[in-house]
Amino acid sequence: MNEKLEKLNQEIEKTEARLRRAQHKEKMLEHQIKTLNRKERTHRLCTRGAMLESHLPHPEAVTDEQINTILKVLFHRSDTKCLLEQVLAENQKEDMK
């Protein structure tokens, strides 16, 4: 009886150790996902910011507030809204394939 109890306790310890390792690995993987998402977002922001600057004659002469105003005006135009809706609809069709 004592042997069985000891074996069961050893099995419980092994299982708990495996659980702790799995939980640790899960935390590491979640951290990796967050890091990759952050890097992807940073890359996207830099790339799109560069695209915006490429269309400005003198980007260093324009303030952040002015850029924000320009973007607000552009994105509130009906033709821009229409184009954006078309692009999003095409992307949605592609995602469904």
ABEGO torsion letter per residue (X at the ends): XAAAAAAAAAAAAAAAAAAAAAAAAAAAAAAAAAAAAAAAAAAAAAAAAAAAAAABABAAABBAAAAAAAAAAAAABAAAAAAAAAAAAAAAAAAAX
